[in-house]
Amino acid sequence: MDLVISQLSKTYPNGVRALDDVSLTIPPGLYGLLGPNGAGKSSLMRTIATLQEPDVGSIRFGELDALTQKEELRQTLGYLPQEFGLYPKVPAEDLLDHFAVLKGVIHRKERKALVQALLQQTNLWQVRRKKVGGYSGGMRQRFGIAVALLGDPRLLIVDEPTAGLDPEERVRFLNLLAELGENAVVILSTHIVEDVSELCSRMAIINQGRILLETEPATAVEELSGRVFEKAIQKEDIPEHQERTDFLSQKRILGRTVVRVCSSEQPQGFSESASSLEDVYFATLRGHLGRSAPAAASIAEAS
């Protein structure tokens, strides 16, 4: 069952154009939505999750019209926003049981089995009696996923789920998302390129409310092959090089500044480098791949 988004646009009352003619077809599995902060990712996620109305456009999930059948969509939707509130003094097991009641799971025996299964699936069983206020960032995110999974959703939206997690928690959380993607449409909205490169079979890059590129990650990396070059330079020489070349990125590595560029020909003094999804991301934002972004200043999406 695909999620089909057609010509979606949204302008907020303050004049910010958060979404600009967005069209995507998202199949089952993990789908990455990449973009910088303020690109329109959260605005798109909130619109799909029926939390705000678009000005124009349509969203369909299988046979469901998300704009006219909101309640029906919510019954098969799981949503983990970037920021979510919890009752810090309540044990996780009790709080999840409470959310299950709100989700409509009335029978106590059925609800108990569901809560136990979700706590085990999210690796929280051993800390089920711990108050959620004492959870680490990764544990809170996994509890958020447990709440989102109530009702066995066929559409799961997670917004910036690994921001602020330590490496171990990030790996554990991404493994959980990979498992969930086997049986549902899972949209991973993030600005962290590694999350998408490791998990997603398809992806889109959004900026200034517009979709600039929609592709398979491996295909995009291959398309950029042979066009990425790098060079270690002195920090004081950066302005001079920027006048002659369009940097994809620059990083300080072991005391040196390493710059990467995208070019059809090898710049003097640069060596060819293997392309990566990070290069694809920056190349797309700079107009080397996909559609060029509009010339208007970057918009900020409402949080």
C-alpha positions as a printed Julia matrix, in Angstrom:
303×3 Matrix{Float64}:
   0.0    0.0     0.0
   1.69   3.2    -1.2
   1.46   6.7     0.26
   0.8    9.07   -2.64
   1.33  12.81   -2.13
   0.27  15.05   -5.02
   0.99  18.77   -5.56
   0.93  19.63   -1.85
   1.45  23.27   -0.9
   1.22  25.1     2.43
   1.75  28.76    3.32
   1.5   29.83    6.96
  -0.33  33.03    8.03
   3.01  34.81    8.52
   3.78  34.37    4.82
   6.22  31.46    5.16
   5.76  29.04    2.24
   6.53  25.77    3.99
   5.57  23.37    1.19
   5.76  24.17   -2.52
   4.11  21.72   -4.94
   5.35  18.55   -3.2
   4.64  15.26   -5.0
   5.95  11.88   -3.81
   5.01   8.23   -4.06
   6.3    6.35   -1.01
   6.24   2.53   -1.13
   6.32   0.11    1.84
   9.67  -0.02    3.6
  11.96   2.66    4.97
  11.86   5.95    3.08
  14.29   8.76    3.92
  13.35  12.43    3.8
  16.54  14.49    3.96
  16.86  18.24    4.31
  18.47  20.96    6.4
  16.73  22.53    9.37
  13.89  24.69    8.1
  13.58  22.81    4.81
   9.92  21.84    5.26
  10.36  18.29    6.6
   8.32  18.73    9.78
   5.65  20.67    7.92
   5.26  17.78    5.5
   5.2   15.22    8.33
   2.54  17.14   10.25
   0.42  17.44    7.15
   0.62  13.71    6.43
  -0.2   13.03   10.09
  -3.44  15.09    9.73
  -2.22  17.69   12.23
  -2.55  20.56    9.75
  -4.33  21.21    6.46
  -2.52  21.95    3.2
  -3.68  24.85    1.06
  -3.89  22.64   -2.02
  -2.98  19.09   -3.0
  -3.93  15.57   -1.95
  -2.63  12.69    0.19
  -3.8    9.12   -0.28
  -2.76   6.01    1.62
  -4.07   3.07   -0.34
  -7.79   3.71   -0.67
  -7.85   6.3     2.12
  -8.03  10.03    1.42
  -5.98  11.53    4.25
  -7.63  14.95    3.93
 -11.25  13.79    4.08
 -10.89  10.53    6.03
  -8.72  11.72    8.88
 -10.11   9.4    11.55
  -9.73   6.36    9.33
  -6.13   7.29    8.56
  -5.32   7.9    12.23
  -6.41   4.36   13.03
  -3.57   3.03   10.87
  -1.06   5.81   11.61
   1.84   5.9    14.06
   3.62   9.24   14.58
   6.76  10.04   16.56
   7.32  13.82   16.39
  10.65  15.48   17.01
   9.44  16.73   20.4
   6.85  14.9    22.48
   5.76  15.2    26.09
   5.51  12.43   28.67
   4.45  12.16   32.3
   7.88  11.92   33.97
   6.73  10.44   37.29
   4.81   7.51   35.8
   6.43   4.09   35.19
   6.73   3.22   31.52
   4.46   0.16   31.74
   1.64   2.14   33.38
   1.98   5.02   30.94
   1.93   2.78   27.89
  -1.15   1.05   29.32
  -2.79   4.49   29.62
  -2.0    5.34   26.0
  -3.4    1.96   24.94
  -6.71   2.83   26.59
  -6.75   6.15   24.72
  -6.08   4.22   21.52
  -9.24   2.2    22.15
  -7.83  -1.04   23.58
 -10.46  -1.5    26.26
 -10.19  -5.15   27.31
  -7.68  -5.43   30.15
  -6.24  -8.83   29.21
  -5.73  -7.83   25.57
  -4.19  -4.51   26.63
  -1.78  -6.18   29.06
  -0.53  -8.55   26.36
  -0.13  -5.68   23.89
   1.81  -3.5    26.35
   4.14  -6.35   27.29
   4.79  -7.19   23.63
   5.61  -3.58   22.74
   7.94  -3.13   25.71
   9.8   -6.27   24.66
   9.9   -5.22   21.0
  11.41  -1.85   21.91
  13.87  -3.44   24.37
  12.34  -1.69   27.39
  11.06  -4.73   29.27
  13.82  -4.72   31.86
  13.11  -1.05   32.71
   9.32  -1.19   32.42
   8.82  -0.16   36.08
  11.22   2.74   35.83
   9.68   6.21   35.67
  10.0    7.66   32.17
  11.49  10.85   33.6
  14.59   8.79   34.42
  14.94   7.37   30.92
  17.9    8.24   28.71
  17.31   9.99   25.38
  17.42   6.71   23.48
  15.05   5.01   25.9
  12.6    7.9    25.57
  12.73   7.58   21.78
  12.09   3.85   21.98
   9.19   4.49   24.34
   7.85   7.0    21.82
   8.01   4.3    19.16
   6.14   1.91   21.47
   3.36   4.51   21.78
   3.38   5.07   18.01
   3.04   1.31   17.41
  -0.19   1.01   19.39
  -2.82  -0.19   16.97
  -0.33  -1.91   14.64
   0.0    1.03   12.2
   0.61   0.48    8.48
   2.02   4.03    8.17
   4.72   5.16   10.61
   6.25   8.65   10.63
   9.37   9.44   12.68
  10.72  12.99   12.72
  14.43  13.48   13.56
  14.46  10.33   15.74
  18.23   9.97   16.3
  19.15  13.6    17.02
  21.06  13.72   20.3
  21.39   9.95   20.74
  24.72   8.38   21.6
  26.16   5.9    19.03
  24.93   2.78   20.82
  21.39   4.09   21.26
  21.35   5.33   17.65
  22.26   1.88   16.31
  19.66   0.19   18.52
  16.97   2.63   17.42
  17.81   2.34   13.72
  17.72  -1.47   13.97
  14.23  -1.2    15.41
  13.1    1.04   12.55
  14.55  -1.43   10.04
  12.44  -4.21   11.56
   9.31  -2.07   11.45
   9.94  -1.22    7.8
   9.45  -4.85    6.85
   5.68  -4.59    7.35
   4.78  -0.92    6.94
   5.52   2.37    5.23
   8.07   4.06    7.49
   9.06   7.66    6.76
  12.33   8.71    8.37
  12.58  12.5     8.36
  16.09  13.68    9.25
  19.05  15.93    8.46
  21.49  13.13    9.36
  22.69  11.61    6.08
  24.1    8.46    7.68
  20.65   7.43    8.93
  19.33   7.36    5.38
  22.39   5.79    3.75
  22.33   2.85    6.17
  18.61   2.09    6.12
  16.53   3.49    3.28
  15.93   1.94   -0.11
  14.47   5.21   -1.44
  14.82   8.82   -0.42
  13.96  12.41   -1.25
  15.85  15.64   -0.58
  13.75  18.67    0.32
  14.8   22.31    0.68
  12.83  25.56    0.81
   9.66  23.49    0.74
  10.44  21.83   -2.6
  11.49  18.3    -3.49
  14.86  18.64   -5.25
  15.66  14.96   -5.76
  13.78  11.65   -5.42
  15.82   8.52   -6.01
  17.46   5.39   -4.64
  20.5    6.32   -2.51
  22.83   3.92   -4.35
  21.72   5.28   -7.74
  22.38   8.86   -6.69
  25.83   8.0    -5.37
  26.67   6.23   -8.63
  25.46   9.21  -10.67
  27.94  11.42   -8.85
  30.82   8.98   -9.33
  33.85  10.52  -11.04
  32.71  14.07  -10.29
  33.87  14.43   -6.68
  37.38  15.68   -5.91
  39.12  16.64   -2.69
  42.17  18.51   -1.49
  43.8   19.36    1.84
  44.48  23.08    2.07
  45.61  25.61    4.62
  42.85  27.4     6.47
  44.03  30.8     5.24
  43.77  29.61    1.62
  40.05  28.77    1.83
  38.78  32.15    0.48
  41.07  31.93   -2.56
  39.88  28.41   -3.42
  36.24  29.36   -2.88
  36.56  32.01   -5.58
  37.59  29.35   -8.12
  35.56  26.3    -7.06
  32.18  25.55   -5.54
  32.79  23.59   -2.34
  30.52  20.68   -1.54
  31.89  20.53    1.98
  34.89  21.33    4.1
  36.05  19.47    7.2
  38.88  19.73    9.68
  40.6   16.33    9.69
  43.67  15.81   11.9
  44.49  19.5    11.91
  43.99  19.94    8.15
  41.09  21.44    6.2
  39.9   18.98    3.56
  37.59  20.44    0.93
  35.43  18.48   -1.51
  34.11  19.81   -4.8
  31.79  18.58   -7.56
  33.09  19.18  -11.07
  32.86  17.63  -14.54
  36.63  18.07  -14.83
  39.35  17.48  -12.26
  40.43  20.82  -10.71
  44.16  21.46  -10.55
  45.71  20.11   -7.37
  42.64  18.03   -6.45
  42.44  14.23   -6.41
  39.42  12.15   -7.34
  37.47  10.74   -4.39
  34.77   8.11   -4.05
  31.33   9.73   -3.93
  29.05   9.29   -0.93
  25.45  10.05   -0.02
  26.7   13.09    1.9
  28.17  14.36   -1.38
  24.83  13.7    -3.08
  23.08  15.7    -0.35
  25.34  18.73   -0.67
  25.48  18.51   -4.48
  21.68  18.52   -4.63
  21.38  21.52   -2.33
  23.91  23.36   -4.52
  22.11  22.54   -7.76
  24.52  19.94   -9.19
  21.85  17.19   -9.0
  18.06  17.19   -9.24
  16.02  20.36   -9.54
  17.56  23.67   -8.54
  16.13  25.23   -5.42
  14.18  28.51   -5.81
  16.2   31.67   -5.52
  14.22  32.94   -2.56
  15.85  32.96    0.86
  15.57  29.76    2.9
  12.25  29.44    4.64
  11.82  28.41    8.24
   9.19  25.83    9.02
   7.0   26.36   12.04
   7.86  24.06   14.92
